[in-house]
Amino acid sequence: MNDDDYNEKEIDDIQSIQDFITTITTQQKELVLTKKSKTVGAILTAEQYDWFLDQIDAQQDLSFVPDRLTDRTGSQSLADFKKELDDER
């Protein structure tokens, strides 16, 4: 997706956008939606969407998860929670 070649349409060009959507399965590039030359959105192909999700996954730092699984700091037992609820009634 580093290729700068893409389709671009003004958001008000409904017919062109519908034509793109109708043929999305054969599209190779995204459709960038603009309003007064400012990008306001995009319609991605399935391949591009998968690439996008892969990039997000690659940037996620999940190293803290194993530590948090066993972190009970500030936690309350179920029995204490039930007792607290009963006390509030």
C-alpha positions, 0 to 999 in steps of 0.5 A: 500500500505504499503506492501513491496511485489511487482513485479519488472522487468528491463525496458528492459524486454519488454515481462514481462512488456507486460504480466503484462499490458495484465493482469493488471485487475487481478493484485494485486500489482504494477509493479516496473520498474528498470534500473540497479537495480535503480527504474525508474517507476511503473505501478499501478493497478486502486486501487493503483492509486486511493489510490495514488490520495487520499493521494495527496488530503489528503495532499493538504492544500486548506484552503487559497482558501476561502480567495483568492476568495475575495482577490482583492489586485492588481486586475484591473477592466475590464473597466480599463483593456480595457482602458489600452489596448486602450491606448496601441494601 
